[in-house]
């Protein structure tokens, strides 16, 4: 896990910095970290969707397919991943 990942999941970090951390993960093609963010309970739906968008940007088709098939995730998150 990277410092950017830790910043993205920390509730003590302002929302804009959390979003910037997700953008940094995307810029560094950290698909596995982004997939973990999508699965992180307690992370807002908006941040989870940003992580899904990041997976699509990274062309992480396997991770997107795994998220879409993960029945432990909320249906709306799975649908979003499936549509990417």
N, C-alpha and C positions, 0 to 999 in steps of 0.2 A: 504494500500500500504506500502511496505517496503522500507527501505533505499536502498536495492539492486535494487528494481524497479526504484526508483528515479535516481539511478546511470545509469541504463540501458537506460533511455530515455533522459538523459541530453546530449545535444550536446557539452557542455563544457568539458565533460569527454572524455579522450582518448579512442579510439576504443577498445584496448585490455582490459581496465578496464570495459568497457561496456559489453564486452563478458564475462569477469569474473563474472560480476554481474548476467548475465543470467545463467551462470553455478551455481552460488550460489542459484538462485531461483529454479533451477532443483534439486539441492542437498537437498533443503528444501521442495520439492514437492509442490511448490507454483503454482499449475496449473491455478488458476484464474488470478494471476498476469501475467503468461506467455500468457494466452489467450488474455489479454488486450494488451500486447506487440504486439502480432500478428495483432491486429486490429488498432494499433497506426499509424495514418497517419504521414508521415514525418520521420518515422523510416526506415532505409535502408532495402532493401529487404533481404540482408544477415543476419541482426539481426533478422528480422521477421522469416526467415527460421530457424535460431538457436532456436528461441522460439518454433517453431513448432516441431523441433527435441526434444526439452525439454518436450513438451507435450507428445510425444510418449514415451520418457524415463520414464515419470511419469505414464504411462498407463492411460492417461486422455482421454479416448475414447470419452466421451460425449463432451468435449471441442473441440477435433479434428473434430468430426462430425458437431458441430455447426459452426466452422470456415469453413469447406468445404461447408456448405450450405449458408453461409453469402454472398449474392450477392453484398454487398457493397464493398467487398474486391476484389483486382485484381485477375483475373482468375488463374494466375500462383501460387498465394498464396493458393487459394482454392484447386487447383490440388495437390499441395504439401501436404496439410493437408489430402486430400482424400487418397493419396497413403500411408500414415502412418497408 
